[in-house]
């Protein structure tokens, strides 16, 4: 499991932009890259979500990606909960 520290000012600024009314989907890619640069496993989760959205509905890869997302969700659940508090 990744070691998540308290949300810093830089990450808080990302999150405020991403959860605002005018959030840009490209912003999530920038945030994902930022997470990756900081060694945060949530980057992988966001990468897989983007891949899932790019796959055609009848593509067999979708189930594999969903399975990976479920596994990551379970391992990151405590980190996400800590972020939300």
Beta strands, then each sheet from edge to edge (+ up, - down):
end
